């Protein structure tokens, strides 16, 4: 079964969205009862939902040590 969960489970009090996956509590609670198509549709809209709510955590660039830092 597909899941949107990324194991960062915390509900934002202002938006009511999980800060990890972007689902609402009713969506999280009903996930097991959704059909595969309902899950796919919801998973497809979650990135835009997170971005619109400004909850999305931008990817962090990999830190590379410079020659100076290694010395």
Backbone as a ProteinNet text record, in pm:
[ID]
protein_1_A
[PRIMARY]
XXXXXXXXXXXXXXXXXXXXXXXXXXXXXXXXXXXXXXXXXXXXXXXXXXXXXXXXXXXXXXXXXXXXXXX
[TERTIARY]
84	0	88.4	58.7	131.3	98.2	194.4	169.1	240.3	183	243.7	334.5	328	401.2	552.3	621	767.1	826.4	743.7	785.5	833.1	773.8	792.1	650.9	600.4	458.5	433.8	390	357.8	257.3	145.8	41.2	66.8	70.7	87.1	-44.5	-42.1	-166.4	-237	-163	-224.2	-294.9	-233.9	-291	-367.9	-338.3	-400	-339.1	-224	-156.2	-38.7	-13.9	106.6	225.9	323.3	439.8	532.2	512.7	593.6	533.1	406.1	345.5	241.7	187.6	89.8	-54.6	-78	-216.6	-283.4	-416.9	-495.5	-519	-563.5	-593.1	-699.8	-809.3	-905.9	-845.8	-754.7	-689.4	-597.9	-526.5	-438.5	-523.1	-629.7	-715.4	-788.5	-823.4	-898	-812.9	-681.6	-589.4	-613.3	-631.6	-648	-778.7	-876.9	-1004.8	-1011	-912.4	-909.5	-871.9	-927.7	-886.7	-753	-687	-556.1	-562	-669.4	-681.7	-694.7	-768.6	-781.3	-646.3	-570.8	-437.7	-346.1	-347.4	-262.3	-297.3	-426.9	-468.9	-423	-435.9	-394.2	-242.1	-169	-23.1	22.6	-49.2	-12.3	-26.2	-121.1	-141.9	-64.6	-8.8	56.5	176.4	265.3	377.6	331.6	230.7	180.2	113.2	44.2	-22.1	81.9	187.6	293.9	361.3	387.7	452.5	363.4	234.5	141.3	128.6	142.4	131.1	263.5	368.2	503.9	558.2	503.6	553.5	665.1	675.6	774.8	915	993.5	1131.9	1217.4	1280.9	1362	1477.2	1515.9	1628.8	1755.2	1833.1	1957.3	2072.3	2155.9	2270.8	2369.3	2432.2	2533.8	2653.5	2702.3	2818.4	2943.9	3029.4	3155.1	3268.9	3356.2	3471.6	3567.1	3608.1	3709.2	3845.4	3946.2	4083.7	4125.8	4081.8	4116.4	4054.2	3929.3	3861.7	3925.2	3976.8	4036.8	4173.7	4239.3	4375.7	4379.1
-117.9	0	124.1	217	343.6	426.2	503	595.6	727.3	832.9	964.9	995.6	912.8	937.3	932.5	1033.9	1035.6	1031.9	996.5	980.9	1110.6	1220.6	1350.9	1392.7	1329.9	1340.4	1446.1	1562.3	1672.8	1761.4	1789.9	1871.4	2018.4	2098.5	2242.6	2299.6	2371.8	2422.2	2526.5	2598.4	2702.6	2645.6	2547.3	2494.3	2364.6	2292.8	2162.6	2053.6	2082.9	1986.8	1922.9	1796.9	1731.3	1800.7	1836.2	1907.3	1816.5	1686.4	1593.5	1563.1	1522.6	1476.4	1571.9	1660.7	1757.3	1712.1	1594	1547.9	1609.9	1612.9	1656.3	1536	1561.5	1450.5	1356.2	1408.5	1316	1232.2	1289.8	1214.2	1107.2	1140.8	1042.9	930.4	967.7	869.1	779.5	833.3	756.2	685.1	700.2	648.8	502	419.5	275.9	244	330.4	304	361.6	442.8	498.9	390.4	400.1	307.8	356.3	272.6	307.8	437.7	456.5	577.5	702.3	693.5	807.8	841.2	738.7	761.9	827.4	776.7	834.6	980.9	1010.9	1149.6	1241.3	1194.6	1275.8	1293.7	1186.8	1195.2	1294.9	1300.2	1390.7	1538.1	1571.2	1712.6	1758.1	1664.9	1701.7	1795.2	1777.2	1871.5	2016.3	2036.4	2172.3	2226.4	2139.4	2180.3	2224.7	2147.3	2184.5	2315.1	2329.2	2451.6	2573	2559.7	2670.8	2708	2610	2636	2681.1	2676.7	2713.2	2619.8	2497.6	2399.4	2315.1	2317.6	2233.3	2274.8	2178.1	2203	2196.3	2307.1	2303.7	2206.2	2141.2	2048.7	2121.8	2057.3	2116.9	2075.4	2171.8	2135.1	2051.2	1959	1876	1964.3	1950.9	2028.3	1956.6	2027.5	1969.6	2048.5	1975.5	2039.4	2089.2	2210.7	2265.1	2219.6	2237	2199.2	2274.7	2398.7	2480	2421.4	2373.5	2316	2183.8	2108.8	1979.4	1992.4	2104.9	2122.2	2148
0	0	0	-87	-91.9	30.5	76	185.5	157.7	211	197.3	315.8	418.3	541.8	518.3	572.5	566.5	707.6	805.2	944.8	1008.3	967.5	1031.3	1070.9	1175.4	1208.8	1315.8	1270.4	1360	1288.1	1353.8	1291.5	1320.1	1215.2	1228.3	1281.3	1393.9	1452	1366.4	1284.7	1202.2	1079.7	1014.6	890.5	910.3	1018.2	1038.9	953	893.7	805.9	878.3	845.8	894.3	830.3	910.4	857.7	777.7	787.5	709.4	574.2	574	448.7	390.3	471.8	421.4	431.1	489.3	502.2	624.5	621	735.4	826.5	948.9	1039.5	982.3	922	861.8	748.6	671.3	563.6	621.2	726.3	790.5	850.2	921.5	984.9	887.1	771.3	672.6	570.1	579.7	477.4	445.3	546.9	525.7	451.9	463.2	397.7	255.4	218.3	82.7	-17.1	-136.2	-242.1	-298.9	-376.9	-433.5	-513.8	-589.9	-671.9	-583.8	-476	-384.5	-322.7	-285.3	-229.4	-332.5	-456.1	-562.1	-586	-590.8	-614.3	-501.3	-379.7	-265.8	-264.2	-286.8	-290.6	-398	-509	-618.8	-581.2	-492.9	-459	-335.3	-260.9	-135	-151.5	-249	-260.8	-281.1	-363.8	-386.3	-260.4	-189.4	-65	37.5	52.2	146.2	105.5	-22.5	-71	-47.6	-73.2	-54.5	92.9	180.5	323.4	383.7	303.2	345.6	453.5	457.8	552.5	492.7	361.4	295.1	339.5	372.3	412.3	286	249.2	127	140.7	31.6	39.2	80.6	164.1	212.8	121.8	82	-1.8	78.4	9.8	75	107.9	226.8	268.9	222	153.1	107.4	170.6	231.7	295	187.9	205.5	114.5	160.8	77.1	112.7	238.3	251.5	367.6	494.1	486.7	602.2	643.8	547.1	576.7	642.3	620.9	671.8	819.6
[MASK]
+++++++++++++++++++++++++++++++++++++++++++++++++++++++++++++++++++++++

